[in-house]
Amino acid sequence: QVQLVESGGGLAQPGGSLRLSCAASGRIFSAYGMGWYRQPPGKQRELVAIITSGGYTSYADSVKGRFTISRDNAKNTVYLQMNSLKAEDTAVYFCNGDGRWWGQGTQVTVSS
């Protein structure tokens, strides 16, 4: 079992930045692919970005060039750097481990 705890959400202005963190515990973090998902109000959960155990990354078209996923295996943490935020980025952001484990989510609100 892996426990995931997200942090770093909050309120940002359009064009601003936030960095989300997801701390993992319970197993060998470096062996697993990790991902960030989000669920906008009234909509289904959607994939934002993934990073494999080898460091390969992939992004949803809507965030390419603005968001960056990274991982620090020494700290058992995965990050999501979000720049040039838009109102449509408003959502609850969830960390996912190996397609199986989920964090509790952190709210990101982009508004002026």
N, CA and C atoms as a LAMMPS dump frame, in Angstrom:
ITEM: TIMESTEP
0
ITEM: NUMBER OF ATOMS
336
ITEM: BOX BOUNDS ff ff ff
-5.0000000000000000e+02 5.0000000000000000e+02
-5.0000000000000000e+02 5.0000000000000000e+02
-5.0000000000000000e+02 5.0000000000000000e+02
ITEM: ATOMS id mol type element x y z
1 1 1 N 0.835 -1.19 0
2 1 2 C 0 0 0
3 1 3 C 0.877 1.25 0
4 2 1 N 0.452 2.243 -0.775
5 2 2 C 1.154 3.521 -0.86
6 2 3 C 0.213 4.618 -0.395
7 3 1 N 0.709 5.481 0.455
8 3 2 C -0.06 6.649 0.888
9 3 3 C 0.459 7.877 0.153
10 4 1 N -0.457 8.668 -0.379
11 4 2 C -0.109 9.871 -1.124
12 4 3 C -0.773 11.078 -0.471
13 5 1 N 0.016 12.131 -0.247
14 5 2 C -0.512 13.343 0.38
15 5 3 C -0.119 14.546 -0.464
16 6 1 N -1.126 15.214 -1.02
17 6 2 C -0.884 16.4 -1.845
18 6 3 C -0.841 17.66 -0.998
19 7 1 N -0.117 18.654 -1.485
20 7 2 C -0.096 19.972 -0.86
21 7 3 C 0.235 21.005 -1.925
22 8 1 N 0.029 22.269 -1.586
23 8 2 C 0.426 23.34 -2.479
24 8 3 C -0.699 24.004 -3.246
25 9 1 N -1.906 23.51 -3.097
26 9 2 C -3.02 24.145 -3.779
27 9 3 C -3.371 25.472 -3.149
28 10 1 N -4.296 26.178 -3.781
29 10 2 C -4.719 27.461 -3.247
30 10 3 C -5.299 28.335 -4.328
31 11 1 N -5.295 29.624 -4.06
32 11 2 C -5.844 30.608 -4.982
33 11 3 C -4.714 31.298 -5.734
34 12 1 N -4.863 31.395 -7.042
35 12 2 C -3.894 32.097 -7.867
36 12 3 C -4.626 32.988 -8.856
37 13 1 N -3.98 34.04 -9.264
38 13 2 C -4.548 34.92 -10.285
39 13 3 C -4.252 34.37 -11.667
40 14 1 N -5.058 34.694 -12.645
41 14 2 C -4.746 34.309 -14.021
42 14 3 C -3.349 34.798 -14.405
43 15 1 N -2.588 33.909 -15.024
44 15 2 C -1.206 34.222 -15.363
45 15 3 C -0.212 33.897 -14.273
46 16 1 N -0.717 33.53 -13.112
47 16 2 C 0.151 33.222 -11.99
48 16 3 C 0.644 31.789 -11.988
49 17 1 N 1.314 31.428 -10.894
50 17 2 C 1.917 30.1 -10.782
51 17 3 C 1.618 29.478 -9.426
52 18 1 N 1.593 28.166 -9.426
53 18 2 C 1.518 27.371 -8.204
54 18 3 C 2.35 26.122 -8.402
55 19 1 N 2.859 25.569 -7.316
56 19 2 C 3.54 24.287 -7.388
57 19 3 C 2.872 23.322 -6.421
58 20 1 N 2.419 22.218 -6.974
59 20 2 C 1.832 21.164 -6.161
60 20 3 C 2.895 20.123 -5.826
61 21 1 N 2.77 19.561 -4.645
62 21 2 C 3.655 18.484 -4.22
63 21 3 C 2.821 17.279 -3.814
64 22 1 N 3.376 16.103 -4.022
65 22 2 C 2.727 14.864 -3.61
66 22 3 C 3.782 14.001 -2.936
67 23 1 N 3.631 13.83 -1.647
68 23 2 C 4.563 13.024 -0.877
69 23 3 C 4.043 11.603 -0.764
70 24 1 N 4.903 10.639 -1.074
71 24 2 C 4.508 9.232 -1.075
72 24 3 C 5.225 8.463 0.026
73 25 1 N 4.549 7.491 0.563
74 25 2 C 5.171 6.637 1.574
75 25 3 C 4.613 5.227 1.448
76 26 1 N 5.332 4.287 1.962
77 26 2 C 4.813 2.931 2.019
78 26 3 C 5.537 1.924 1.159
79 27 1 N 6.052 2.335 0.021
80 27 2 C 6.757 1.389 -0.841
81 27 3 C 7.9 2.106 -1.541
82 28 1 N 8.557 1.382 -2.424
83 28 2 C 9.684 1.963 -3.141
84 28 3 C 9.149 2.914 -4.195
85 29 1 N 9.202 4.188 -3.876
86 29 2 C 8.613 5.22 -4.72
87 29 3 C 9.206 5.216 -6.118
88 30 1 N 10.502 5.061 -6.217
89 30 2 C 11.182 5.218 -7.503
90 30 3 C 10.759 4.173 -8.536
91 31 1 N 10.163 3.106 -8.107
92 31 2 C 9.796 2.028 -9.023
93 31 3 C 8.487 2.284 -9.761
94 32 1 N 7.761 3.314 -9.363
95 32 2 C 6.414 3.503 -9.876
96 32 3 C 6.268 4.757 -10.725
97 33 1 N 5.422 4.62 -11.744
98 33 2 C 5.001 5.792 -12.466
99 33 3 C 4.04 6.61 -11.618
100 34 1 N 4.076 7.918 -11.787
101 34 2 C 3.227 8.814 -11.007
102 34 3 C 2.489 9.752 -11.952
103 35 1 N 1.362 10.237 -11.483
104 35 2 C 0.591 11.13 -12.332
105 35 3 C -0.173 12.163 -11.543
106 36 1 N -0.554 13.203 -12.236
107 36 2 C -1.468 14.21 -11.692
108 36 3 C -2.734 14.204 -12.54
109 37 1 N -3.857 14.219 -11.857
110 37 2 C -5.163 14.315 -12.486
111 37 3 C -5.88 15.508 -11.882
112 38 1 N -6.941 15.935 -12.544
113 38 2 C -7.746 17.012 -11.972
114 38 3 C -9.219 16.787 -12.283
115 39 1 N -10.056 17.333 -11.424
116 39 2 C -11.495 17.245 -11.619
117 39 3 C -12.092 18.636 -11.483
118 40 1 N -12.412 19.26 -12.632
119 40 2 C -13.045 20.578 -12.578
120 40 3 C -14.459 20.469 -12.01
121 41 1 N -15.016 21.575 -11.534
122 41 2 C -16.372 21.538 -10.971
123 41 3 C -17.382 21.001 -11.98
124 42 1 N -18.144 19.998 -11.578
125 42 2 C -19.186 19.444 -12.421
126 42 3 C -18.705 18.591 -13.577
127 43 1 N -17.402 18.289 -13.602
128 43 2 C -16.864 17.512 -14.717
129 43 3 C -16.168 16.255 -14.208
130 44 1 N -15.803 15.392 -15.157
131 44 2 C -15.12 14.161 -14.798
132 44 3 C -13.636 14.409 -14.544
133 45 1 N -13.039 13.495 -13.815
134 45 2 C -11.603 13.564 -13.573
135 45 3 C -10.862 13.341 -14.873
136 46 1 N -9.778 14.099 -15.074
137 46 2 C -9.005 13.999 -16.308
138 46 3 C -7.517 13.981 -16.009
139 47 1 N -6.784 13.337 -16.902
140 47 2 C -5.334 13.26 -16.76
141 47 3 C -4.704 14.607 -17.088
142 48 1 N -3.754 15.023 -16.259
143 48 2 C -3.003 16.249 -16.499
144 48 3 C -1.6 15.931 -16.999
145 49 1 N -0.884 15.074 -16.266
146 49 2 C 0.501 14.766 -16.623
147 49 3 C 0.917 13.475 -15.942
148 50 1 N 1.849 12.777 -16.579
149 50 2 C 2.415 11.576 -15.979
150 50 3 C 3.927 11.614 -16.078
151 51 1 N 4.575 10.877 -15.183
152 51 2 C 6.024 10.707 -15.246
153 51 3 C 6.318 9.258 -14.885
154 52 1 N 7.074 8.592 -15.741
155 52 2 C 7.385 7.182 -15.502
156 52 3 C 8.518 7.054 -14.494
157 53 1 N 8.804 5.818 -14.106
158 53 2 C 9.916 5.585 -13.186
159 53 3 C 11.233 6.015 -13.811
160 54 1 N 11.304 5.988 -15.13
161 54 2 C 12.525 6.398 -15.824
162 54 3 C 12.589 7.872 -16.161
163 55 1 N 11.532 8.613 -15.802
164 55 2 C 11.556 10.052 -15.996
165 55 3 C 10.892 10.543 -17.268
166 56 1 N 10.309 9.618 -18.043
167 56 2 C 9.578 10.056 -19.242
168 56 3 C 8.311 10.79 -18.821
169 57 1 N 8.01 11.896 -19.494
170 57 2 C 6.835 12.686 -19.145
171 57 3 C 5.87 12.823 -20.323
172 58 1 N 4.617 13.003 -19.985
173 58 2 C 3.593 13.211 -20.992
174 58 3 C 2.532 14.136 -20.396
175 59 1 N 1.922 14.982 -21.254
176 59 2 C 0.995 16 -20.772
177 59 3 C -0.289 16.024 -21.583
178 60 1 N -1.346 16.447 -20.933
179 60 2 C -2.57 16.747 -21.663
180 60 3 C -2.315 17.957 -22.542
181 61 1 N -2.97 17.997 -23.698
182 61 2 C -2.761 19.114 -24.625
183 61 3 C -3.072 20.462 -23.976
184 62 1 N -4.03 20.464 -23.074
185 62 2 C -4.481 21.718 -22.473
186 62 3 C -3.44 22.357 -21.547
187 63 1 N -2.438 21.579 -21.127
188 63 2 C -1.439 22.126 -20.191
189 63 3 C -0.023 22.114 -20.767
190 64 1 N 0.15 21.589 -21.968
191 64 2 C 1.49 21.53 -22.566
192 64 3 C 2.097 22.917 -22.672
193 65 1 N 3.347 23.017 -22.274
194 65 2 C 4.046 24.289 -22.327
195 65 3 C 3.814 25.175 -21.124
196 66 1 N 2.86 24.8 -20.269
197 66 2 C 2.563 25.604 -19.073
198 66 3 C 2.86 24.841 -17.786
199 67 1 N 2.61 23.535 -17.78
200 67 2 C 2.814 22.712 -16.59
201 67 3 C 4.027 21.817 -16.783
202 68 1 N 4.71 21.529 -15.676
203 68 2 C 5.844 20.618 -15.698
204 68 3 C 5.739 19.649 -14.53
205 69 1 N 5.778 18.364 -14.843
206 69 2 C 5.792 17.333 -13.81
207 69 3 C 7.233 16.89 -13.59
208 70 1 N 7.582 16.662 -12.344
209 70 2 C 8.932 16.195 -12.024
210 70 3 C 8.863 15.342 -10.76
211 71 1 N 9.944 14.645 -10.491
212 71 2 C 9.982 13.803 -9.308
213 71 3 C 11.347 13.866 -8.658
214 72 1 N 11.354 13.707 -7.344
215 72 2 C 12.579 13.632 -6.568
216 72 3 C 12.503 12.323 -5.786
217 73 1 N 13.162 11.306 -6.294
218 73 2 C 13.068 9.989 -5.677
219 73 3 C 13.693 9.963 -4.281
220 74 1 N 14.67 10.804 -4.05
221 74 2 C 15.288 10.844 -2.72
222 74 3 C 14.305 11.359 -1.671
223 75 1 N 13.353 12.171 -2.111
224 75 2 C 12.361 12.728 -1.195
225 75 3 C 11.005 12.051 -1.32
226 76 1 N 10.918 11.026 -2.182
227 76 2 C 9.641 10.342 -2.403
228 76 3 C 8.529 11.324 -2.752
229 77 1 N 8.839 12.267 -3.612
230 77 2 C 7.896 13.345 -3.915
231 77 3 C 7.815 13.584 -5.412
232 78 1 N 6.601 13.836 -5.876
233 78 2 C 6.378 14.247 -7.252
234 78 3 C 5.773 15.648 -7.216
235 79 1 N 6.139 16.453 -8.187
236 79 2 C 5.727 17.853 -8.219
237 79 3 C 4.955 18.149 -9.506
238 80 1 N 4.152 19.191 -9.447
239 80 2 C 3.52 19.736 -10.636
240 80 3 C 3.682 21.256 -10.577
241 81 1 N 4.583 21.763 -11.406
242 81 2 C 4.766 23.212 -11.507
243 81 3 C 3.776 23.731 -12.533
244 82 1 N 2.931 24.646 -12.11
245 82 2 C 1.875 25.179 -12.97
246 82 3 C 2.117 26.664 -13.193
247 83 1 N 2.391 27.03 -14.427
248 83 2 C 2.625 28.424 -14.801
249 83 3 C 1.543 28.901 -15.752
250 84 1 N 1.472 30.206 -15.933
251 84 2 C 0.492 30.808 -16.849
252 84 3 C -0.904 30.243 -16.603
253 85 1 N -1.291 30.223 -15.355
254 85 2 C -2.566 29.619 -14.981
255 85 3 C -3.747 30.351 -15.602
256 86 1 N -4.765 29.558 -15.928
257 86 2 C -5.989 30.079 -16.525
258 86 3 C -7.18 29.712 -15.632
259 87 1 N -8.27 30.405 -15.812
260 87 2 C -9.463 30.112 -15.027
261 87 3 C -9.897 28.656 -15.214
262 88 1 N -9.705 28.147 -16.415
263 88 2 C -10.117 26.767 -16.687
264 88 3 C -9.223 25.722 -16.041
265 89 1 N -8.152 26.141 -15.396
266 89 2 C -7.33 25.211 -14.623
267 89 3 C -7.911 24.973 -13.228
268 90 1 N -8.947 25.721 -12.88
269 90 2 C -9.586 25.537 -11.584
270 90 3 C -10.14 24.125 -11.455
271 91 1 N -9.724 23.425 -10.415
272 91 2 C -10.118 22.029 -10.23
273 91 3 C -9.543 21.512 -8.915
274 92 1 N -10 20.348 -8.524
275 92 2 C -9.319 19.599 -7.471
276 92 3 C -8.268 18.731 -8.155
277 93 1 N -7.034 18.846 -7.71
278 93 2 C -5.925 18.114 -8.314
279 93 3 C -5.57 16.918 -7.432
280 94 1 N -5.453 15.772 -8.1
281 94 2 C -5.166 14.523 -7.409
282 94 3 C -3.853 13.934 -7.884
283 95 1 N -3.12 13.388 -6.959
284 95 2 C -1.904 12.641 -7.252
285 95 3 C -2.27 11.163 -7.39
286 96 1 N -1.634 10.508 -8.342
287 96 2 C -1.884 9.083 -8.545
288 96 3 C -0.575 8.32 -8.632
289 97 1 N -0.555 7.141 -8.024
290 97 2 C 0.619 6.299 -8.055
291 97 3 C 0.352 4.988 -8.75
292 98 1 N 1.098 4.722 -9.805
293 98 2 C 1.032 3.44 -10.517
294 98 3 C -0.372 3.112 -10.991
295 99 1 N -1.183 4.102 -11.203
296 99 2 C -2.551 3.88 -11.652
297 99 3 C -3.459 3.293 -10.605
298 100 1 N -2.949 3.094 -9.392
299 100 2 C -3.709 2.39 -8.364
300 100 3 C -4.021 3.226 -7.131
301 101 1 N -3.089 4.059 -6.725
302 101 2 C -3.23 4.756 -5.451
303 101 3 C -3.516 6.234 -5.681
304 102 1 N -4.397 6.798 -4.853
305 102 2 C -4.826 8.182 -4.997
306 102 3 C -4.607 8.949 -3.706
307 103 1 N -4.252 10.218 -3.873
308 103 2 C -4.241 11.132 -2.753
309 103 3 C -5.632 11.676 -2.51
310 104 1 N -5.745 12.546 -1.514
311 104 2 C -7.055 13.076 -1.136
312 104 3 C -7.457 14.271 -1.986
313 105 1 N -6.527 14.839 -2.716
314 105 2 C -6.799 15.97 -3.583
315 105 3 C -6.504 17.307 -2.924
316 106 1 N -6.17 18.272 -3.763
317 106 2 C -5.931 19.638 -3.29
318 106 3 C -6.598 20.609 -4.257
319 107 1 N -7.27 21.6 -3.707
320 107 2 C -8.038 22.526 -4.522
321 107 3 C -7.133 23.599 -5.12
322 108 1 N -7.284 23.822 -6.415
323 108 2 C -6.625 24.932 -7.108
324 108 3 C -7.717 25.813 -7.706
325 109 1 N -7.689 27.077 -7.347
326 109 2 C -8.654 28.032 -7.866
327 109 3 C -7.909 29.175 -8.532
328 110 1 N -8.241 29.426 -9.788
329 110 2 C -7.618 30.509 -10.543
330 110 3 C -8.678 31.564 -10.804
331 111 1 N -8.492 32.712 -10.184
332 111 2 C -9.495 33.762 -10.272
333 111 3 C -8.871 35.097 -9.922
334 112 1 N -9.392 36.144 -10.543
335 112 2 C -8.931 37.485 -10.21
336 112 3 C -9.826 38.111 -9.143
